[in-house]
Amino acid sequence: MILKDLAGAVTAVLPERLGEDVRRNAQAAVRAALENMELVSREELEVQRQVLLRTRTKLEALEARVADLERRLAEAETVESPGSD
């Protein structure tokens, strides 16, 4: 719907003296060009933003978990090292 509105707005500024065929062709060309741009709606953008936020939260939790496991492993290796020499 947005593309149709935008294409209509563009053709609305064309001079009145242009023939209806020319106006229709111009509108179709603008609509085709906009569709080729692969634009997304605000709703689609918001959905992807929410996905990104959830993914970032999970990533931060996993990073913290890995850091904790690495710390615990280093501590375990430190405890084992003096006795194994």
N, C-alpha and C positions, 0 to 999 in steps of 0.2 A: 504493500500500500504506500509506503514512503517513497519508493522509486517512482510510482505513478504520479504522486503529488509533486515530486521534484521535477520530473519530466514535464508535467503540466505547467509548472511555474516557469521553467525555461522557455517553453513555447509561448507562454502568455506575453513575454516581453518582445516577441517577434512582431514586426510591423503588421498592422491590420491588412495592408494591401497585398500581402503574400497570399497566394491561393491556398485553399484548404488542403489540397494534396501536399503542398510544400510543408505546411504546418504539421500535417500528420506524419510525413516522412521525417521531419526534424524531431518530432516527439519520439518516434520509434528509434531513431538513431541515438538520441540521448538516453532513452530507456535501455537500449542494448549496451551502450557504453557503461552505464552505471551497473548493470547486471554483471558485466565482465570484471568489474572491480572487486567482486567477491566481498562486498560489505556485509557486516553483521548488524543485527538489531541491538538496541540497548539491552533488551531482555537476554539475548544470547551472550552479550558481553558481561552482564551481571552474573549469569550462571557460571561462566568461565572464571570470573573473579572469585566467586565463592569456592570453586574447585581449587583454585590456586591457593587461597587462604588455608583450606583444609590440608592440602598437600604440604604447604610450608609448616604448618603446625605439626604434622606427622614427622616431617623431616627433622625438625628441631628436637622432637622427643627421641627419635632414633639416634641423632647425634649425641644427645646427652647420655643415652643408654650405652652407646659404643664407648664414649669417654669413660664412663663408670666401669665398664668391663675391662678396658685397657688399664685403668688404674688398679683394679683388683688383680689383674694378671701380673702387672709389674710388682705389686706387693707380694704376691705368691712366689714369684721368681726370686725376689730379694730374700725371702724367708728360706727358700730352698738352697740358695747359693752358698751361704756359709757352711752348711752341713755337708755339702757334696764335695768340698775341696779336700 
